[in-house]
């Protein structure tokens, strides 16, 4: 009888120990999974060089909505710099910014150096929104920021391809991609402004 009781106690105690381990494992999974997902889905994990060669941490953009746009100085869409600057002026004090990435991927329409691009933007369009160092936005040498913006496995929203100069990617205050806007759609399009304003 005593043997039977001991056997019953030992059999019932082992599952309890296992269940504690299982619970502990589940809690660990719950704690780590959201962090991994957030890091994977946020553009704030990256750092780049601005057009003057200084480090620019995208983590500094936390709390701001951001329009990422690949730019070019010799494109038919280059006058969009004007609307970009207007939108920036209107919303820059409302937790919004624009980040320009010069790129020479389309028709060799951004051939200049960073210094030449900065001079062109300032002289012709009075650009004051942050401009980054020239990068590639497609192909084998695509910059990691654009890998994030164009690959669903990284951004968690959609696979896309940069179709031409002045394509816009709209990223929320948490660094998560929310919308992809075609190159020909102006920066001050009603849908874009509604997104900035949270309508």
N, C-alpha and C positions, 0 to 999 in steps of 0.2 A: 504493500500500500504506500509506504514511504517512498519507494522507488518510483512508483507511478506519479506521485505528487511532484517529486524532483524533476522527473522527465517533463511533466506538463509545464512547470515553471520555467525550465531551461528552454523549452520549445517556444513558449510565449514571449520570453524576454528577448530572444534573438531577433524576431521580426521587429520588435520595438526599436532595437538598436539600428537595424537597417533602415527603418522608416525615418529615424532621426538623421541618418546620413543622407537619405534621399531628400529630405526637407532642406538640409544644409546645402546640398548640391543645387536644388531648385532655387534657393535664395541667392546663391552665388551667381547662378545663371541670370536671374532677374536683375541683379545688381550690375552685371557686366554687359549684358546684351544691349540695353538702351545706349550706353556710352559708345559702344562700337558702332551702332547704327547712326548715332548723331555725328560722330567723327566722319564716317563714310559719306553721310549725306550733306555735309556742310562745307562750303567753299572757304570758310574761315581757317581751315587747316593749312592753307598755302601762304607762301611769302613770295614776292616778286621784286623786281627792280623798277623804280620809277624812271621817267625819261631823263632825269638828271643823274641817274646811276645810284640813287640811294635805296636802301632796303625799304620795302613797303609790305607790312604784314596785313593780310586781309582780315585777320582777327580783330584789327583795330576798327573794322567796319561793323562789328556786332551792334545790333540795335538800329541799324540803318537799312532801308531798302536800297538796292543798288541796281543800276543799269550797266551791264557790261557790253561794250560795243567795240568791234574791230574796225579800225579806221584806215583811211588812205588819203593821200594828198592830191592825187591826180585821177580821181574817179568822177564819173558823172554824178555820183551821190555825195561827193565831198561837201557841197553846200549844206548838207545836213548838220555840219558843225554848228551852223547858225542856230538851228532849232535845239540842238543838244545844249548849247550854251544858255539859251533862253529858258529851257526846262530846268537846268541846273540853278540858274539865278533865282527862279521862282520857288524851288523846293529845297534848296541846300540847307535851309535852317529848319526844315521839317523832317529831320531824320531820313534824308534821301541824298544819294550822291550818284555821280556817273563816273565810271572808270573806262578810259579809252586805251585800247591796245592797238597801236599801229601794226599793220601786217602787210607783207608784200606778196601774199598768196594769189592774188587775182589780177591778172594782166600786168604784173610788175608795176602796179600803180602807187606803190609806196617805196621808191628806190632810195630815199635819202637816209642819212644818219639820224640818230636820236636828236642831235643838236639842230640839224636842218628841219626836222619835223616840228620840234618845239617852236622854232623861230617862225615857221610857216603858220602854225596854228594861232600863235599869238598875234602876228602881224595881220593875218587875213580875217580871222574870226574872233579875236579877243578871248581865246579859250583860257579859262581858269580852272575848269574841273580837272581832277587828277589824270594825267597821261602817264602811261607806263612805257618802259623800254620796248622797242620793236620785237615782236615774237612771230612764231608761225602758228596759225590757227587751224591747220589741217595737214594731212600727210604724215610721213614717218617722223618728222621732227616737230610734231604738234606739241605746244606747251602744255604742261600738266593742268593748268587752269582750264584750258579748252578741252582737254580730255575729260575733265570733270563735267564741264558744261554740256558736252555732246554725248556722253555715255550714260545710259540709264542705270547700268550696274554701279555707277559711281554717284550719280545725282538723284537716283531714286524716282525720277519723273518720266523722262523720255529720252530715246535715242534721237539725235538730230545731226545735221551736217551744216557747217557754215557755208551758206550758198554763195555769198558775195560780200564785198565790203559793206560795213554799216548794218550787219545783223545784230539784233539786240537780245540779250538774255537778262530777264528780270529775276532778281534774287531777293528773297524776303529778309527780314531783320535777323533771322536765325541762320542765314547763310544758305538757305535751301532754294533750289531752282523752282520757280513757279510758272514762268511763261517764256516762250521763244517767239520773238517778233521778227518778221522777214525784213531784209535790207531796204526794200522800197517803202515800207511803212515808216512814216515820219516819227521822230521822237516825241512830237507833241500831238500825236494821234489821240483821239478821245479815249480809246481803250487803254492806252498807256497811261494817260493822266488819271483815269479812273482808278487804275491799279495803284498808282503812287498815292492817291488820296484815300485809298482803302474803301472805295465805293463798290 
